[in-house]
Amino acid sequence: MDNRSQEQRQVRNFIGGEWVAAKDTMKAINPATGEPIASLPKSSIDDVNRAVAAAKAARSWAQVPVFQRAAICVAIASAIDANRDQLARTLSLEQGKILKEATGEVTKAADGFRLAAELVKQMGGSTLPTEDPTKLVMTIRQPRGVYGVITPWNFPVNIPVEYLAPGIAT
């Protein structure tokens, strides 16, 4: 596929339910040809602070039932599957990774969301022994809040999924 025939995309940040342009941008370059394939946001500290504030203000995951969070992970996996070819082509262009490896990485990313969906349904708390036999002490798992992930460049689709899928599920 000739890169010049591809439309260069303008990528934006997703903050507070909206696609938001950053003040500064940078080009994603195809390492094989040197041609730009997209314009990416060069997010500032203010962009990050707005994103974190919007995430904190969003509906708490603690209020979303486990099986609904699992269903969201399955829906994300299905969306990845439906866009596998496009995602793999973009990954190949950006990384210089052969298409077969890029397709495998995207496929494993979808699998990661499905795995998180199944594992979260098996998670539970535990009961602990107490001195008083009339009392029961239980532990429960609750979402901790907003977190950020910076990952290496070599598996830019799959490595973030190792953090994002469990984070969404739990």
N, C-alpha and C positions, 0 to 999 in steps of 0.2 A: 504494500500500500504506500503510495507516495504521500509523504508528510505534508507537502505543499497543498495537496487536495483537501487536507483536513482543515476545518475552520478552527482558528485559534480561539480558545475559550478564555473568558474572563471569570476566574474563580473568586468567590466572595466568602466571607465568614458568615456562619449561621449563628446569630446572636438574638436571643429573645424571640425566637420564632420567625425571624426575618433574615433574608440574605442581605448583608451589609458590606459595602465596599470599604476597604482600608484606604487610608490616605496615600500610602506608598505601596507599590507593587514590585514584583520581581518576575523575571521570565523563567519558566521551566524549559530547559533546553534538551533536545534530543541529542544524546552524546554521540550517536552514530553520524549525524548530519550537521550538527551545530545549529540547527534551525529551532526557533521557539515553537513550543506546542501549546503553551498556555501562559496566561498572566496570573500570577498568584498573589494573594494579599501578603504584604510584609507587615504583619500585625504588630502593633505597638503595645506598650504596657497598658495604655488606656483601653485598647481593644480587648485585651485579656481581662482587665478589671471589669469592663462592661459585660463580657461573657460570663465571668464568674458570678457577678451580681445577678444577672438574668437567670442563671442556673439555680442560684440559691432561692430566688423568688418564685421559681416554677413550682408546680404541684409536686409535693414531696413523694418520692418513691415509697416511703414508708406507708403511704395511703393506698398504694397500688397493690392489689393481691398478687401473691406469688405466681399463680397460674396465668394471670394477665400479663405479668412481666415476661413469663416464659413464652406466651403467645407473641409478644412483641419481638422477642429474639427470633422466633421462627419466621415471623414476617420479614425481618431484616435479612435473614438467610435466604428467603424466597426472592427478595428484591435483588440480592447479590447474584443468585442463580440466574434470574431473568436478564441481568445486565452483564453476565460473565464475559462474553466476547468483547464488549466495549471496554469494560474495566481492564481486561487482560491486554488489549491493544494499547490502551493508555499507559499501563504499567510498563509494557515492553518499550514503548516510545520513550518514556521518561527515564527508565533505568538502563536501557540497552540490554535488558534481559530477553532471552529467546522466548518466543510466544508460548511455546509448550510449557516452560517453567512459570511464566506469568499466569497462564491459565490454571496451572496446578495451585499456585499461591492463592488465586482468587477463589478457587474451589474449596481450599482448606479454610479460608476465611468464613465462608458460608457454613462449613462444618463446625467451626468454632462457635458460631451463634447457636446452632442446633444443640451442640454439646452443653453449652451454658443453660439453655432452656430445659434440658433434661436434668442436669445436675441440681439446679436450684429447686426443683420439685422434691428432691431427696434431702435437702438441707433442713435441719431442725435444730431446736435447742436441746438442752439436756436437763435432767433433774439431778440435784445434788443432795447427798445425805445431810440431815440436820440432827442436832442434839435432841430436838423436840420431835417425837414421832407424829405429832398432830400437825406439823407444819411441812409444807412442801416448798422447796426452793427450785425455781426454774430459771434457765437462761434462755434468752431469745436473741435472734439475730436481727439487727436493724440497719438500714442504710446509714452510712457515715456522712454523706454529703458530697460536695463537689471535689473532684480531683483532676489533675492534669497528667498527661503522659507525654514524654519525649522519648522517641524510640530510635534505634539505629536505622540507617538508610537501606540495608541490604534486603529486608523483607517489609517494605513500607505498607503493605496491605495486611499481611498476616500478623505481624508482631503487635500492632495496635489492637487487633481483635483479641489477642490474648488478655488484654486489660479491659477493653471496652465491653466485650460480651459478658464477662462475669460482673462487671460494674453495672450494666443495665439489668442483668438478671437478678442481682442481689440488692 
